[in-house]
Amino acid sequence: MSLYVVKGEVAQLPEKMLEGAWEEIIQAVTLMKALAQVYVRVDTGSLRDSIRVERGGEELNYRSIRLRAGGYITNPKTGKLVNYAAAVESKYPYMRPAYDQVKGELGFLISRGVLQRTEGLLTLGAISQMLTVISRAETIVRRVKEAGENP
């Protein structure tokens, strides 16, 4: 294997690692959506049907993903706009239990996605980069857990 081939492989790794991590995060949030739809109390079904995954950004480094529900509605008693989904969540949690069920696996899923995307491209330098990315992913997961425990 020539030096140029190795250099090319290493250059591809950060993007491939991010792609793999991103795909796993999307799958985890999609699972959270399905769980939230199971956990939410249903009256008319409008809130359940409003639970959605929203994506933003085009470039790999500027992507975002959110799990959202509902929107603002006018309270018939007060005439004020209220976030109905948040009001229901505060009394009968459905998003939090979905998040809690998935968050423990997130680090593993990200690592798996990174490894799957980089299979066949791994050189000694690439393995070093991969370990750095996995370490960063673990730090992110730890911070997410800490933030979840102390909202």
C-alpha positions as CSV (number, residue, x, y, z in Angstrom):
1,M,0.0,0.0,0.0
2,S,1.5,3.3,-1.0
3,L,1.8,6.4,1.2
4,Y,-0.7,8.2,-1.0
5,V,-3.3,5.5,-0.6
6,V,-2.9,5.6,3.2
7,K,-3.1,9.4,3.2
8,G,-6.3,9.2,1.1
9,E,-7.9,6.7,3.5
10,V,-7.0,8.8,6.5
11,A,-8.5,11.9,4.8
12,Q,-11.8,10.1,4.3
13,L,-12.0,8.9,7.9
14,P,-13.3,12.0,9.8
15,E,-16.2,12.4,7.3
16,K,-17.0,8.7,7.3
17,M,-16.9,8.6,11.1
18,L,-19.3,11.5,11.3
19,E,-21.6,9.9,8.8
20,G,-21.6,6.7,10.8
21,A,-22.3,8.5,14.1
22,W,-25.0,10.6,12.5
23,E,-26.8,7.6,11.0
24,E,-26.9,6.0,14.5
25,I,-28.1,9.2,16.1
26,I,-30.9,9.5,13.6
27,Q,-31.9,5.9,14.3
28,A,-31.8,6.5,18.1
29,V,-34.0,9.6,17.8
30,T,-36.4,7.7,15.5
31,L,-36.7,5.0,18.2
32,M,-37.3,7.7,20.8
33,K,-40.1,9.1,18.6
34,A,-41.8,5.7,18.4
35,L,-41.5,5.2,22.2
36,A,-42.9,8.6,22.9
37,Q,-45.9,7.9,20.7
38,V,-46.5,4.7,22.8
39,Y,-46.0,6.5,26.1
40,V,-48.1,9.6,25.4
41,R,-51.7,9.8,26.8
42,V,-54.2,9.8,24.0
43,D,-57.4,11.7,23.9
44,T,-57.9,12.7,20.3
45,G,-54.6,11.4,19.0
46,S,-53.5,14.8,17.8
47,L,-50.6,15.1,20.2
48,R,-49.4,11.6,19.5
49,D,-49.5,12.2,15.7
50,S,-47.6,15.5,16.2
51,I,-44.5,13.8,17.6
52,R,-41.9,14.2,15.0
53,V,-38.2,14.1,14.1
54,E,-36.9,17.4,12.7
55,R,-33.6,17.7,10.9
56,G,-31.6,20.8,10.2
57,G,-28.5,21.7,8.3
58,E,-27.0,20.2,5.2
59,E,-23.3,20.0,5.8
60,L,-22.0,17.1,8.0
61,N,-20.6,19.4,10.7
62,Y,-23.7,21.6,10.9
63,R,-26.4,18.9,11.2
64,S,-29.0,19.0,13.9
65,I,-31.8,16.7,14.9
66,R,-34.7,17.4,17.3
67,L,-37.6,15.3,18.6
68,R,-40.6,17.6,18.9
69,A,-44.3,17.4,19.6
70,G,-47.3,19.6,19.3
71,G,-47.1,23.3,18.9
72,Y,-48.9,26.3,20.4
73,I,-52.6,26.3,20.8
74,T,-55.1,28.8,22.3
75,N,-56.3,27.7,25.7
76,P,-60.1,27.9,25.5
77,K,-60.4,28.9,29.1
78,T,-57.8,31.7,29.2
79,G,-57.5,32.7,25.5
80,K,-53.7,32.5,25.8
81,L,-51.3,30.6,23.7
82,V,-49.9,27.5,25.5
83,N,-47.5,24.8,24.5
84,Y,-49.9,21.9,24.9
85,A,-47.2,19.2,24.4
86,A,-45.1,20.7,27.2
87,A,-48.1,21.0,29.5
88,V,-48.9,17.3,29.0
89,E,-45.3,16.3,29.4
90,S,-45.1,18.1,32.8
91,K,-48.1,16.1,34.1
92,Y,-47.8,12.8,32.2
93,P,-44.2,12.4,30.9
94,Y,-43.8,10.7,27.5
95,M,-40.7,12.3,26.0
96,R,-38.5,11.9,29.1
97,P,-39.2,8.1,29.5
98,A,-38.4,7.6,25.7
99,Y,-35.1,9.5,26.1
100,D,-34.2,7.6,29.3
101,Q,-34.8,4.3,27.5
102,V,-32.5,5.2,24.6
103,K,-29.7,7.3,26.2
104,G,-27.9,4.3,27.8
105,E,-27.2,2.8,24.4
106,L,-26.2,6.0,22.6
107,G,-22.5,5.7,23.1
108,F,-22.5,2.1,21.9
109,L,-24.6,3.0,18.9
110,I,-22.3,5.8,17.9
111,S,-19.2,3.6,18.3
112,R,-20.9,0.9,16.2
113,G,-21.7,3.4,13.4
114,V,-18.2,4.7,13.3
115,L,-16.7,1.2,13.1
116,Q,-19.1,0.1,10.4
117,R,-18.4,3.2,8.2
118,T,-14.6,2.8,8.5
119,E,-14.4,-0.9,8.0
120,G,-11.7,-1.7,5.5
121,L,-10.2,1.8,5.8
122,L,-8.4,1.3,9.0
123,T,-4.7,1.9,9.2
124,L,-2.7,2.6,12.3
125,G,-3.2,6.4,12.0
126,A,-6.8,5.8,11.2
127,I,-7.3,3.7,14.3
128,S,-5.8,6.5,16.4
129,Q,-8.2,9.1,14.9
130,M,-11.1,6.7,15.4
131,L,-10.3,6.3,19.1
132,T,-10.2,10.1,19.4
133,V,-13.6,10.4,17.9
134,I,-15.0,7.6,20.1
135,S,-13.6,9.4,23.1
136,R,-15.3,12.6,22.0
137,A,-18.5,10.7,21.5
138,E,-18.3,9.3,25.0
139,T,-17.7,12.8,26.4
140,I,-20.8,14.0,24.6
141,V,-22.9,11.1,25.9
142,R,-21.6,11.8,29.5
143,R,-22.5,15.5,29.2
144,V,-26.0,14.6,27.8
145,K,-26.5,12.2,30.7
146,E,-25.4,14.9,33.2
147,A,-27.6,17.5,31.6
148,G,-30.5,15.0,31.7
149,E,-30.0,14.4,35.4
150,N,-29.8,18.1,36.2
151,P,-32.3,19.9,33.9
